Amino acid sequence: MASKSVEGPRNAPVAVVTGSDSGIGRATAVALAEAGMDVGITWHNDRHGAEQTADEVRAVGQQAEVEQMDLARLPEGADAIDRLAERLGRLDVIVNNSGTGTMTPFLELDLSTVRHVLDIDLVGPFLCAQRASRHMIAQGDGGRIINVTSVHEHQPRVGAAPYCAAKGGLGLLTQVMALELAEHGITVNAVAPGEIATPMTGQTDADVTTEKRAGIPLGRPGDAREVAAVIRFLASPEASYVTGASWPVDGGMLRMGPQAGSHLSDDGWRRP
């Protein structure tokens, strides 16, 4: 996990951030670049967005490489991890950020939708982390795996059965990986965002300080950079003794329950 040298050959650590063409992924890629890492960027549909992320990484003096990744096509979708590791020379950090969801009542779900969500949100991260771990073990100097889950890793939401199942599974997978990979110096943690102003929530470039959310104790949605800051810490040498944990970044939503936090329309709950 060395820092970038000023002179001589490059020895910058390398991070791969999946789904980094926008939102939390883009904010994370830029935050890790600002911390001195070269960054591998993946995209599914938005190549232009991924190239914009790469430009931001290069603007702070770090290398960036871009690869398409389709986690609905497994196992070959995970090949992008190996290609990025080869092009960037090594792999020290992987952030499993790619995700999808559905808002469909349980009784109306079809099998293809369930499998699609589980592949992208659970099986895909499993395979990407497995590929990344093998590179880290071969290098012999440890690494960091950070899985972006959700508050729905911990609590349910009506209409999101496969999403909640996948995120809950990824949270427990994180704990198993932390146990099994510790002997190799690899830490594994989850970051569990609440409502964050991103394209996925229909709030692209929103000023979160002007958005009111009665059911969230801090009274607003989060900014993608606030999630990225926690990921940056977990990817850093300072987090070397942190593993197997889930870090909510939710403005206190989990204290309310995500269902209540997103459905309350006034501040009446604040008064006894």
HUNORWO-V618804 format. One record per residue. RES is the residue in one letter. OMEGA is omega in radians with two decimals (none if undefined). Layout:
RES&OMEGA  RES&OMEGA
This chain:
M&-3.06  A&3.07  S&3.13  K&3.11  S&3.13  V&-3.13  E&3.10  G&-3.07  P&3.11  R&3.01  N&3.12  A&2.99  P&-3.07  V&3.05  A&2.95  V&3.13  V&-3.14  T&-3.13  G&-3.03  S&3.08  D&3.13  S&2.94  G&-3.11  I&-3.14  G&3.12  R&3.14  A&3.13  T&3.12  A&-3.13  V&3.13  A&3.13  L&3.05  A&3.10  E&3.08  A&3.06  G&-3.12  M&2.87  D&-2.94  V&2.94  G&-3.01  I&3.07  T&3.13  W&3.08  H&-3.13  N&-2.95  D&3.11  R&3.14  H&3.10  G&3.11  A&3.11  E&3.06  Q&3.07  T&3.13  A&3.11  D&3.13  E&3.09  V&-3.13  R&-3.13  A&3.10  V&2.99  G&-3.13  Q&3.09  Q&3.07  A&3.03  E&-3.04  V&3.11  E&3.00  Q&3.11  M&3.08  D&-3.09  L&2.97  A&3.10  R&-3.07  L&0.14  P&-3.00  E&3.11  G&-3.13  A&3.12  D&-3.14  A&3.12  I&3.14  D&-3.14  R&3.14  L&3.10  A&3.13  E&-3.08  R&-3.12  L&2.99  G&3.13  R&3.08  L&-3.10  D&-3.06  V&2.92  I&3.06  V&3.10  N&-3.04  N&-3.11  S&3.13  G&3.06  T&-3.13  G&3.08  T&3.00  M&-3.08  T&3.11  P&-3.08  F&-3.07  L&-3.13  E&-3.11  L&3.01  D&-3.03  L&-3.10  S&3.10  T&3.13  V&-3.13  R&3.13  H&-3.13  V&-3.13  L&3.12  D&-3.06  I&-3.01  D&-3.08  L&-3.08  V&3.10  G&3.08  P&3.07  F&-3.09  L&3.12  C&3.12  A&3.11  Q&3.10  R&-3.12  A&-3.12  S&-3.13  R&3.05  H&-3.11  M&-3.13  I&3.12  A&3.11  Q&3.02  G&-3.12  D&3.00  G&-3.14  G&-3.10  R&2.99  I&-3.14  I&-3.14  N&3.09  V&-3.12  T&-3.08  S&2.95  V&3.12  H&2.81  E&-2.98  H&-3.09  Q&-3.01  P&3.03  R&3.11  V&3.09  G&-3.05  A&-3.04  A&-3.12  P&3.10  Y&3.14  C&3.11  A&-3.13  A&-3.09  K&3.04  G&3.09  G&3.12  L&3.09  G&3.13  L&3.03  L&3.10  T&-3.11  Q&3.11  V&3.12  M&3.14  A&3.13  L&-3.02  E&-3.06  L&-3.10  A&-3.10  E&3.11  H&-3.14  G&3.13  I&3.06  T&-3.10  V&-3.14  N&3.05  A&2.98  V&-2.99  A&-3.12  P&2.93  G&3.11  E&-3.12  I&-3.12  A&-3.13  T&3.06  P&-3.11  M&3.12  T&3.09  G&-3.06  Q&-3.10  T&3.07  D&3.11  A&2.98  D&-3.00  V&-3.12  T&-3.14  T&-3.12  E&-3.11  K&3.06  R&-3.05  A&-3.04  G&3.08  I&-3.07  P&3.11  L&2.93  G&-3.10  R&2.96  P&3.12  G&3.04  D&-3.12  A&-3.14  R&3.08  E&3.02  V&-3.13  A&-3.13  A&3.11  V&3.09  I&3.12  R&3.10  F&-3.10  L&3.10  A&-3.00  S&3.04  P&-3.13  E&-3.13  A&-3.02  S&-3.12  Y&-3.12  V&3.10  T&3.10  G&-3.07  A&3.02  S&-3.03  W&3.07  P&3.02  V&-2.84  D&3.13  G&-3.12  G&-3.07  M&-3.10  L&3.08  R&3.12  M&-2.91  G&-3.10  P&-3.14  Q&3.11  A&-3.07  G&-3.09  S&-3.07  H&3.12  L&-3.07  S&3.11  D&-3.04  D&-3.11  G&-3.12  W&-3.09  R&-3.09  R&-3.13  P&none
